[in-house]
Amino acid sequence: MPSSHAERVTVMNILVATDGTLDVERAADAVERWYAEGDAVTVFTALNVPVDFLRNLGDSGVKEASTIALEAGQGVGDRAAEQLAHPRPIKDAPVDSPIMKALHATAVDRTEPLVAALENRGIKANATWTTTDNKTAKTILTFVDAWKAGLVVMGSHGSGRFEGLLGSTGTKIARRCPVSLLMIRNRNEG
């Protein structure tokens, strides 16, 4: 098994947060450098599903919207990030509504290339996702805490708006992450 940190005795949970723009090879290389036998690796994505979208589905979609919002922990005032819903595993997840099928397909597109790259390096990884309402950084940080991650790996720029040298989500996580954070620069970022 890969490990450049054979002397490390404790097992670590490594969380790789991606919005689909993370450079897969660079992220897999970074995880491989920090990975030690017994570590757990999870590739995580938070899908932004604004409450307004759910509300605008109309009468025919109200029941489905309510179900999705409740499953995501969203309620009055959007408590999705504060009460992170149970993240959904990518594999073997029941997908029965058009909206859930679209969310699931997006989650697979964002996470599976990285899971495959890790597995090609001999690192067992799983993928999971949850929804959020424009609170991606808070949702990721809540998952970091709930999962007891020891290392977070994420991209330096995502699909969000520019804020300083990092994307807005990256900036918020860099400021507030309670554990070690490894930011991956995409190859085209210089």
Secondary structure in CASP SS format (residue, H / E / C, confidence):
PFRMAT SS
TARGET T0000
AUTHOR 0000-0000-0000
METHOD secondary structure of the structure
MODEL  1
M C 1.00
P C 1.00
S C 1.00
S C 1.00
H C 1.00
A C 1.00
E C 1.00
R C 1.00
V C 1.00
T C 1.00
V C 1.00
M C 1.00
N E 1.00
I E 1.00
L E 1.00
V E 1.00
A E 1.00
T C 1.00
D C 1.00
G C 1.00
T C 1.00
L C 1.00
D C 1.00
V H 1.00
E H 1.00
R H 1.00
A H 1.00
A H 1.00
D H 1.00
A H 1.00
V H 1.00
E H 1.00
R H 1.00
W H 1.00
Y C 1.00
A C 1.00
E C 1.00
G C 1.00
D C 1.00
A E 1.00
V E 1.00
T E 1.00
V E 1.00
F E 1.00
T E 1.00
A E 1.00
L E 1.00
N E 1.00
V C 1.00
P C 1.00
V H 1.00
D H 1.00
F H 1.00
L H 1.00
R H 1.00
N C 1.00
L C 1.00
G C 1.00
D H 1.00
S H 1.00
G H 1.00
V H 1.00
K H 1.00
E H 1.00
A H 1.00
S H 1.00
T H 1.00
I H 1.00
A H 1.00
L H 1.00
E H 1.00
A C 1.00
G C 1.00
Q C 1.00
G C 1.00
V C 1.00
G C 1.00
D C 1.00
R C 1.00
A C 1.00
A C 1.00
E C 1.00
Q C 1.00
L C 1.00
A C 1.00
H C 1.00
P C 1.00
R E 1.00
P E 1.00
I C 1.00
K C 1.00
D C 1.00
A C 1.00
P C 1.00
V C 1.00
D C 1.00
S C 1.00
P H 1.00
I H 1.00
M H 1.00
K H 1.00
A H 1.00
L H 1.00
H H 1.00
A H 1.00
T H 1.00
A H 1.00
V H 1.00
D H 1.00
R H 1.00
T H 1.00
E H 1.00
P H 1.00
L H 1.00
V H 1.00
A H 1.00
A H 1.00
L H 1.00
E H 1.00
N H 1.00
R C 1.00
G C 1.00
I C 1.00
K C 1.00
A E 1.00
N E 1.00
A E 1.00
T E 1.00
W E 1.00
T E 1.00
T E 1.00
T E 1.00
D C 1.00
N C 1.00
K C 1.00
T H 1.00
A H 1.00
K H 1.00
T H 1.00
I H 1.00
L H 1.00
T H 1.00
F H 1.00
V H 1.00
D H 1.00
A H 1.00
W H 1.00
K C 1.00
A C 1.00
G C 1.00
L E 1.00
V E 1.00
V E 1.00
M E 1.00
G E 1.00
S C 1.00
H C 1.00
G C 1.00
S C 1.00
G C 1.00
R C 1.00
F E 1.00
E E 1.00
G C 1.00
L C 1.00
L E 1.00
G E 1.00
S H 1.00
T H 1.00
G H 1.00
T H 1.00
K H 1.00
I H 1.00
A H 1.00
R H 1.00
R H 1.00
C C 1.00
P C 1.00
V C 1.00
S E 1.00
L E 1.00
L E 1.00
M E 1.00
I E 1.00
R C 1.00
N C 1.00
R H 1.00
N H 1.00
E H 1.00
G C 1.00
END
